[in-house]
Amino acid sequence: AIRWMHAPVDVDARASAVTKHVEGIATDRTYFWGAGEFEMTRSLRRSLRKDRGVPVERVAISAYWRPGRH
């Protein structure tokens, strides 16, 4: 299944909302792919890899911009 999510504008709220959104997804056979703002992707990757123990082979999370950086 593919889930598209429009997250809040605030960076901290966005990271929290996205991480909370994926908490309900089973990790046993799921492949996680995502892309977005740096802080959100860092928070999500940390949650999946460290907190939930998803193997690196099943996590592809990429940051494609960082606020305030050009």
N, C-alpha and C positions, 0 to 999 in steps of 0.2 A: 504494500500500500504506500502511496505517496501522500504526505501531509504538507500542505502549504500553510505558512503562518505569517500573518502580518503582526509584527511586534511593536511595542511602544516606542516612541521617539527617544525618550530618555535612555541613555546608555546603560545605567545600572538597572533600571526597570526592565529593559529589553533582555539583558543577560539573565535576570531572574525569571522572567516570563518564559523564555525559550527553554531554559533548564527545567523549569517546572512542567512545561508542556510535554517533554519527553520522558518524564518520570514514570508515566503510566505505560510506557511501551516495554514489552518484554525484551530482555536482552539475550535470551538463549540462542536465537538464530538470526537475529536482526542485524542488517548492515546499515550503519548510520552514515549518511552523507549530508553535508550541510556547507553553506557558505554565507558569509555575512561580515559585519563589522568586527574588528579585532577583539574587543572586550567580550562580546557575545560569544564568539567562536572559542575563545580561550576558556571561558567559563563552562561552555557546553562540553568541550573536549575533556577538561579536568573532571567534570561530573561523570562522564561516561567511562573514562579510562581509570581514574583513581577511586572514585566513590562507588561505582557500579561494577568495575572489573571487566569491562568489555575489551576483548583482545584487540590489539592495534590493527590487525588484519580486517577488522569489521568497523573501523572508524576512519572516515575521510572527511575531515572538517577543515575548511580553508577560509582564511581571512582575506578579504579583498579590499579593505580600506580601514584606516584608523583616523577617527575624528581629530581635526587639528593638524594633521600631517599632509603635506603636499609633495 
